């Protein structure tokens, strides 16, 4: 990332990259064109909108027109396995430089921008700037000295202490190494241990230094006071730490640093697990022909659970840090239960110890727990004891007669790159992962941006002010839609109007203040500077977010979405209750659903709502029971309009717009319904939010039963969910 930024800044100073093009790469453009269909089924609305936005830049003013004239050439790029190396059709291959090509790729295949950036850096700065630097304890050790500690910087999901002990054993210091996990109540113990180690030439490990920020200045002084003449030459101080803002700079500067990266991929995770086993351990069970296959299966499950988080919300709503300790506990329990029970207690192993306690203990979201337990049933089951069993592709049980070297040989022969199939995911999950990496890179680069240009910010402010509508007349709304007992939806409308008025007030006032500050008639406060930077980078200012509904849209799309929401409620107020409610337009969709239930509950029984309409082509009147809603998007699967049920997504198809849905209140049922998938509904694509005591995210709205001809397990592993809004 830094190499790319360095290269781009150099080229910008040489006028080889235009500021407008750099800004487009980082944050996209403002949708000045009204979105019209591209007329091409393989081009998504998002891609076409990006192409239209890019066409507003001088160099690309003919791109949209040229795109329709060179569909075959652009389709070749879209379908290519290496789109960043494909020639551009027409005049674009000669007219665009290497940086400008990135902008076209950002529109068509954002998942490959990372690879294009690597080629860009390699071409302009050299390959050394893109080579990965491997972390090695032995290298860090050679750079250290008794007065120069070894600082192990931990990444999420890593615990390097076991590796340090293993390295100590290799170096012949297994009897001369000790460690302490630092806490706020440690007293003088660490200092005493350090002085003893300095005297005797031992190694001392101070674990989790970030947990005691107030003690680090003391540690800094202790290190500074080490006398090279008095300290034993074999003494070494190891520090493990997660970076944080208040860490003493000199502590980091005066040490040999190494970054502890977690293993990546199934193969590395399996290898890491089996490198800690011995032949003696593998043959220690009296039921070795059961223990070995279940052990491999358990390690595979651990690897899948750890790696699934890289797929974002498709993997788990919340990224969990499953550790080696979780696996170790499960391995011990597996061995214990096999010895204690004649029959394999799958229910105890599966449901309780591994699923609910060890791994499930980390999981705070009930839908993530459902996914975790579903995954576990693929690995802790009688089928894995069969020689014919296949987890996925080349992942299968191996000969139980193999020793540890045989297992390691099998593991090292596995593919480096994982297929989503092993995780239960669609091939699109890999593409989404690559897209997320691209936008994470661009988002990080935005943080390097210098101060926002006042002229550009002023243009955004004026354009936004012109678009904003008047506030709702609360008096008019309450008169026309009084909050009566048998009209609970009226109360929902009133509360929504109040919330939108508060949001509009904040937006209008802050934009007015910003305009004054830019014109010099008011002071540009620190908060105003942050807001200006957000506007410049096409981000929603924090002051707006505090009063707004959850959204992941960039500023331009957010403003357009806000106007659509206001228009929906204006239509409701002027024309009466809609025949079909736009569920995505509500601040709190849950309140609308509750209001619908209350209307029904006052004449019937306590309800639950979930049903699809038999015919959703035309909705001409309000239903007698329940309500019609629209505006939901299906993620992780596609919707088959012909059969009216779930189906697998097409390649590069990430979201499907759902038809109008008829929600009918009915009594809650505790019995599982066959041939349906209980699908959670979320407000935004992140799915994550603040967890409540019920185990539900604040992002969660409700759950709907969607028809399917496949098992529910299939869609659970696919990570299928309904979304009220997208991120673009």
N, C-alpha and C positions, 0 to 999 in steps of 0.2 A: 504493500500500500504506500509506504513512504517513498519507495523508489519511483512509483508512478507519479506521485504528487510532485516529487523533486523534478522529474523529467518534464511534467506539464508546466510547472512554474517557469522553468528555464525557457521553454518554447513560447510561453505567453509573454515573457519579457522581450523575446525576439520577434514578437508579433506574428508568430507562426500558428498560434491558437487564439481565436477570438474569444473575448470574455463571454459573449452571448452563447457561444457553442459550449464552452466549459460549464456554464451555468445550466444549460440544457442537459448535459451529460449527468450532472449531479442531481438535479431536482426536477427534470422534465420541463415541459412548457405549460403555458396557460392556455386552456381550451378556448380559443377565440372563435373557432368554427363550431357551428351547431353540428353535432354528430349525425352523419347520414351513413347509411349502410354502404360498405365497400363493394357489395355485390359479389363477394368472394367468400365461399364457405370456410376456407382454411384461415382466413384473417379474422382474429377476434376483434370485438369492439374496442378493446383496450389498445391493441396494436394499431388499428386504423386511426384511433384518436391521437396516438403518439405520432403517427406519420403526418396527420394534418397539422399537429402542433409544430413538428419539425419544419414543415413547409413554410412557416412564418419567418424563418431565418433566411437571410439574403441568399446564401449559397444553395439553399434547398428549396427555393420558391417554386420550382417545377416538379418537386418530388412526387406529390400526390397524383398529379396528372401523368407523370412518367410511370408511376407504379402500375396504373391500370393498363398502360401500353406495353409493359414488359413483365406481365404476370408470370410467365414461364421462368424467366431469369430469377425473379424474386422468390418464386416457389422452390427453385433449386437450392437457394440459400436457406429457406425455411426448413426444408426436408433434410438438409445435409447433416452428417455427423460432425463435421468441422465447418460450421457456417462462417466462422471468423476468417477462414482461409479461402473462401469461395470468391471468385471475381464478381463484381457488381455489374448488372446489365446496363446496356446503353452507354451514355456518355459518363455515367457516374464512376466507372472504373478508372477513368483517366482524370476526371475533374476533382475527385476527392482525395485528400491526403490521408495518411494513416490514422490521424486522430478523428477526422470527420467520418471515417468508416465506422468508428465506434458508435456514433450517433445513430446510424442506420441499423446497426446490429442491436442497439438498445431497443429499437422499435420492434424488430422482427423476432430476435432470439436473445432476450436479456439473460437467459441462463448461460450463454457462452461469452458474455462480456468479460468475465474473469480471465478466460483463456486469451481473448483478444488483447487484454491489458498486458498479460505476460509477454505476448509477442511484441507488443508496442515497446515495452521497457527493454526487452532483449535487443530489439533493432536499434534503439537509440542510445542505450547505456551499456549494453553487453549482457551476456548470459549470467555472469557472476552475480548480477543484481536480482536474479529470480531464483537462484539455487537455494534450496532449503538447508539451513544450518542445523546439523544434527546435535542434540544434546548428549553429552557423555560425562558420567561422573568421573571417569579416570582423567579426562582432559581438564575438568575443573579442579581436580585434586592436584594435578601437576602445576597448575597456576597458583595454587594456594601456598601458604606458609603458616608457621605458628602464630604470626601476627596478622595474617591475611585470611579471614574466615571464608568458608564456602557457603554461599547463599543460594538456597534452592527455592526458586520462585514457583509456587504451585498454581496450576491451572485448575479450574473446577473439575471435580471428579478424580483428582489425583491425590495420592498419599505416598510420597517418596521414601518414607522412613524405612519400610521393608527393603527397598532397593539399597539404601545406605548400609543397612546391616549386612546385606548380601555382599556388597562391595568390601565392607570391612573384613568379612570372612575371606574373600579372595586375597586381600592385602595382608592377611595374617594378624588382624586386629580384632578377631571375634571375641577374645577375652578382655579386650582393652577398650571397649566402646560402651557407652551408656547414654541414656537419653531421658529427657523430662518434657512433659507437655505443659507448657506455660499457662498459668491461670492467674487470676487477680489475687488469689490467696496463697501464693507460692512462698512468700516471705523471703528469707535469704538463702533458700536451698539452691537455686541456680548458681548464685555467686560462689557458694561453698563448693559445689560440684565442679565448677569451672576452675577454681584455684587448685583443687586436688588433681584434676586432669592435666593442668599446666605443669604441675610438679612431677607427675609420674609418666608423662608422655602418652596419655590416653586420648581417645576421641570423645567429644561430648556433643550431643545433639539437642538443641533447643527447638522443640516443635511448636508450630503455630504461634510465631512471634507476633502476628497481627492481633492476637487476642489480648495482648498486654501493651497497648500503645504507650501508656504512661511509664512503663518500665524500660522502654527502648533507649531513652537518653542515658539511663544508667548502664545499660549494656554497651552503648556507644563509648562511654567513658572507660568501662572495663577493658574493652578491646584496645583503646588508645593507650592505656597504661601498661600493656603487655611489653615487657622488656625483652628484646631479641637475645640479650646476653644471659638472662635468667631463666627463660622459658625452655622447657624440654623440646628438642628438635622434632620429636614425633607428635607433639600436641597438635590437634586440629579441632577447630570449632565449626560445627555444621548448624546452619540456621534454615528452618523451613518457614516460609512466609507467603501470604497472599497480599499483593500490593494494595495499598490504601493511601489516602491523601496525606495523612500526617506522618508518614514514615520518615525518619531522619535521612536527609539526602546523603550525608557523609557515610552513614552506615551502608548504604547501597553502593556508594562510590568505592569504598575501601574494602572490597571483597571480590572473590571469584564467583561470578554469577552463572547459574545454569537454570534453564526453564524445564520444569517437570511437565511434560505433555502426556495426556492420557492416551492409551492405545487407541488407534483408529481402525475401525472395521472389525468384522467378525473374526478374521484370521488372527489379528494382533491380540484381540481380547482372549481368544482361546489359547494362544501360545503363552500369554502372560499367566493364565490360570495353570496350565500344565507344567510350566517351568517351576512352579512351586511344589509340584507333586513328586514323589519318588516311587521307585518300583516297590519298595516295602509298603508304602501307603496303598498303592493300587491293589496289592494282593493281601491286604490286611483283613478284608471282610471274609466271613465264612460263606457268603453268597456272592462270590467274586463275579460270576457270570451274569448276575443281576446288577451288582454294584457298578461295574465298569460302564455298561451302557447307560444306566441312569445318571452316572456322574458326567459322562460326556453330554448327555441331554440337558442336564442342569447347567453345565457351563455354556452350552449353546443358548439356553434361555437367558442366562445372565448377559451374554454378549448382545443378544437381540434387545433386551430391555435397556441396556446401556446405550446402544447405538440408535435406537428408535427415536430418541429425542432430537437427533439431527434433522429429522424430517419436519420439525416444527409442530404445529397443531395437528397435522395428520398423524404424527406419532403419539404424542401426549399433549394434552392441553397445557400442562405445566411441565417444564423440563426438570426431571428428578435426577439427583446425583446418587445413583446406586454405586456402592463401593465394593472393593474386594472383601471387606469384612462381612457384607451381606451374603456373598457367595460362600465364604468360609463357614459361617453359621449354618447355612443350608446343607453344606457338604457334611458337617459334623452330625446334623440331625438325620440326614439320609443314612449315614453309616449306623447311627444308633437305632433308628427304626427298623432297619433291615435285620439287625441282630436281635431285637426284642420281639418282633412279630413274625409269625410263620408265613402269613400272607402279606403281600406288600400293601401297606396302608395308604393307598393313593389319596383317599379323602383327607387323611390327616396331613400327608405331605403337601398335597395340592392346595386344599381350601384353607387350611389353618396356618401351618408353620411358614411355608414359603410365600404363599399368596397373601394371606391376611396380616401376618406378623412381620416377617423379615423384610420382604420387598414392599408389601402393602403398607407397612408402617410409615414409609416415606410418602405414600400417595394420599394427597388431601382431597382430590377431586373424585366424586363417585363415578363419573364416566371414565376417568383414567383407570380407576380400580376395576371397572368392568372389563376394560381392554386388557389390563395386566393379567387378570384371572383367565380371560379367554386365551391369551397367548400361552399361559402356563399349561393349559390343558393339551396343547400340542406337544409339550416336552415331558410332562410328567403323566404318562399314560402307558398302559400295557403294550400298545403298538410299537413303542420304541425298542422293545426287547426282541422284535422280529428282525431277522437279517435282511428281509425284503423291504423294511421300512425306509421311506425317503422323506426327509424334512423338506428339502427343496433342491432340485438339481443335483449337484455333487455332494451336498450335505446329507450324509446318511450314517447309520451305525457302522462301526468297524469291528474287526475280529477281536473278541474279548481276550484272546491269548497274547495280544500285543503287549510289549513292555512300554515303559515311558518313552523310549526313543522311537518306538513304532508309532505311538500316538502323535508325537511331535512331528514325525515325518509326514503323517497324514495331514496334520494341521498346516504344515508349511507348504503343502501341495495345493491348498485351497486357493481360490481366486483372491487377488489383492482387493479388487473392487467388488462390493456386495451387490447382489441383485435385490430389488425391493420385494421380490416374491417371498424370500425367506422371512421377511418382516410381516407378511400378509398384506403388503401394499401394492398399489398399481405402479407401473413404470413411470407414470406422471409424477410420482413422489420424488424420484431422482431429479427430474427437471425442475420441480418446485424448489427442491433443496438448492440446486445451482442458482436459481433465480434469487432466492433469499440471500445467498452468499454475495451475489452481485449487488443487490440493493443495500446490504449491510456495509459493503465496501464503500459505495457511493455515499451512504449516510455518514460513515466515519469521515470521509473526505470533506463533507460539509462542515464538520467541526474545525477543520483547518482554515476555513475561509476567513479572509481579512474582513475588516469593517464593511458593512453594507453600503452600497452606493446610494446616496441620498436621492438622486434623480430617479433611479429605478424604483426605490421604495415609494416615492411620491406618486409615481404612475400607478403602482398597485393600489395605494390608498385611495386615490381619486376614482379609479375604475371600480373599486369595491363599493365605495360610498354611493356611486351612481346606481348600482344594482340593488341596494338594500331597500326593502319595502317599508311601509309605515307599520307602526305597532298595531296590534289587534285592539279593537275597542272592547275592553272587558265588560263594560256596562251593556253593550249591545249583545254580547254573547250570553251573559247571565240572564238577560231579559228573554231572549229567544229560546235558550236552552236551560231552564231552571233546574237546579239539582234536586229533582223529585225522587221520592223513595222508589218508584217503579221505573225510573229512567236513570239507572246508574251510569250509563254511557255519557249522559250529559255532564256528570261530575268529572269524568275522565277528560272530556273536551275542555272544560273550564281549567283544569289543572295543567293541561298541555299548553293552552293559550298563555297562562301565567308564566310558565317556564320559558316559552319562546319569546315572550315580551322581555323577560329579564335578560335573556341572551342577546336579543337585538339591541337593548339599551347599552349593554357592555360593549358590543361590537361597534355601535355608532359612536359612543362616547370616546372609546380608545382611538378610533380612527380620526376623530375630530382633534383629539389631543396630539396625535402623531403629526397631523397636518400642521398644527400650530408650531410644534417643535421643529419640524423641517423648515418652516418659513422663518424661524428665528424669533417668533413672538412668544414662545414658552421655552422653559428649560427642558433639555433632553435628559430625563432621569435615567438611571441604570435600567429600570423596568422598560422604559421606552426604547432604550438601545437594544435590549433583548427582543422586544417586539419587532423592531425594525429589521433585525437580523433574520427573524423568522419569516417576515414578509418577503424579504429579499431571496430567501432560500426556498420559497414556496411551501412553507410550513405553517401550520395553524399556531398562532401565538398561545402561550400558556394561559394568559389571562382570559382568553376565549374558552379554552378547554375546561377551565375550572367551572364555567357556567353551562357548558354544552353537554350534549349526549356523547356517548363513546363513539369514536370514529378514528379510522386509520388513513383517511384520505389526505392527499396533499392539499394545500391551501386552495388552489383554483377549483379542484373538484369538490372540496368541502363547501365552498361558497355556492357553487351550482346546486349541490345537494340541499343546502339550507334553503335556497329559493324554492326548490321543488317541495320541500316539507311545508314551507309557509303557504305555498299555492294549494297544497292538499287541504290544509285546515281552512283556508279562505273559501274553498269550494264547499267544504262541509258546512261552514257557517252560513253561507249564502243560499245553498241549494238543499240543505237538509242532510240527514244521515246518508252516507254513501252506500250504494248497493254493494260495493266491494271496498273493504278497508285496506289501505296501504300500511301493512304492519310495520314496515321499515321506517315510516315517517314519525312514529311516536318516540318521545323522549323515553318513556317507560312502557314498552309493549306489554309487560306483565300486568300493568294497571288496566289496560284495555281488555285483556283476556279475563281478568278478575271481574271487571264491570259487566262483561257479557255473561259470565257465570252467575253473577248476582241477579241479573235480570231473570235468568232461567230458574235459579234456586228459589226464588220467592213464590214460584207457582209449582215447582216440581221437587226433586230430591237433590242432594248434594252431588255435583257433577264432576265429570272429567271430560276433556274435549280432545278429540282426534279423529277426524275422518276426511277422506278425500271425496270430491264430487264425482258422480258417475259421468256427468257431461259438463265440462267446464269451458266450452267454446264461447258461449254467450251467456252473460248474466244480466237479466233485464229487471229483476226485482229483488227486494230484500227478503231473505229466507224467513220463514215463520219461526224456526228454531236455530239458535246459534248465529253464525255470521260467515260471510265470505271474506277471505283475505288474499292478498297477493304481495309480491315483492321479495319472496324468499329465493335464495340461491342454494343449489345443492353442491357440496364440495366432497370430493373423494369418490363420487359415483356420477352416473348420468341418469336422466329420467326418460324412460321410453314412453313417448306420448301415445303410441299405438296400443301397447299392452297395459298402460297405466301402472307401471311398476318400476322398481330400480333396475338398472343395468350397469355394466362396466363402462367406464369413461372411454372415449376415443383418445388416441395419443394426442397430446398437447391441448386437450380439453380439460380445463381446470375447474370450471363452474358451469352449471346448467341452471337456467332460470326455470323455476317451478311454475306449473299452471296455477290458476286460482284454486284455493283450497277451502273447502267447506268444513268449518269447525262445529261439531255438534256435541253439546253437553250430554254426558251419560254418566252413570254411576261408576265409581272406581271399581276395578276388578283386580283381584290379587293373582288370578290365573294368567299364565303366559299365553299369548295368542300365537297360533302357528302361522307361518308364512307372512310375518310382518317383521319389520325392523324398527325398533323403538329408537327414533332418531332425535338427538338433542338439537335444540335451536339456540343459536348464539347471536348476539348483537353485531359483533365484528369478527373478522377472520382470525384474530389472535386467540379467540375463545377463552383466554386466560383472564382472570379478574381477581378481585379480593375474595378469598374463600370464606364462606359462612360456616356456622356450626353444623349446618345440614350437609356439608360437603359439596355444596353447589357454588359455582363461581358467580360473581356479581354480573358477569357477562352472559350468563345463562338465562334463557327466557322460558322455555317449556320443552316438552318432548312430544313428537308426533309419531303415530304408527304409519309407516310407509309399506305398501304391499311389495312383496318380493317372492321370487320362485327359488331363492337360495336361502341357506340357513342364516340366522341372525349373526352367528359367529363370523361369517364371511365378511359382512359389512362392518362389524365391530373392529376387526383387524384392519380394514381399509381406512378406518378413521372417518367414516362418513358422518357429515353433519349438515344442518341447514343454517344459512347465514342471512341475517337481515340486511346486511350491506357488505360491499366489497371494499377493497383498499385502493380503488382507483375511480 
